[in-house]
Amino acid sequence: MNANRIIDMIVRQVMRRLVNKGVNKGIDLASRKEGGPGISNGPEKTSAPRHAQNLRQAQRVTRQMRRFMKF
């Protein structure tokens, strides 16, 4: 294995971690965003199903992105 391949492998790992952190941070910020009247940011029992649905959707999008990015 030559030095070029090793450097390329390290850069891919670093970029993958940075992109994952950025996506997670963006999803967290978007899920905290105020939705309008009647929707609060507090942990209520009524918002739990919606939060779970958003989480599943975010995980699905992340899996699709990973499949196409080919890291």
C-alpha positions, 0 to 999 in steps of 0.5 A, a space after each residue: 500500500 503506497 502513501 497516496 492510498 493511505 492519505 486518501 483513506 485517512 481523508 475519507 474517514 475524516 470527511 465521513 465523520 465531519 459530514 455525519 456530524 454536520 448532518 446530525 447537527 442539522 437534523 437536531 436544529 431542524 427538529 428543534 425549530 419552532 413549528 408555529 402556533 400550538 406546537 411547542 419545543 418542550 418534551 410533551 407526550 403529544 410530540 413524541 410520535 412526531 419526533 419518532 417519525 422525524 427520526 425515522 425519516 432522518 435515518 432513512 435519508 442518511 442511509 440513502 445518502 451513504 449508499 450513494 456517496 460510496 465512502 
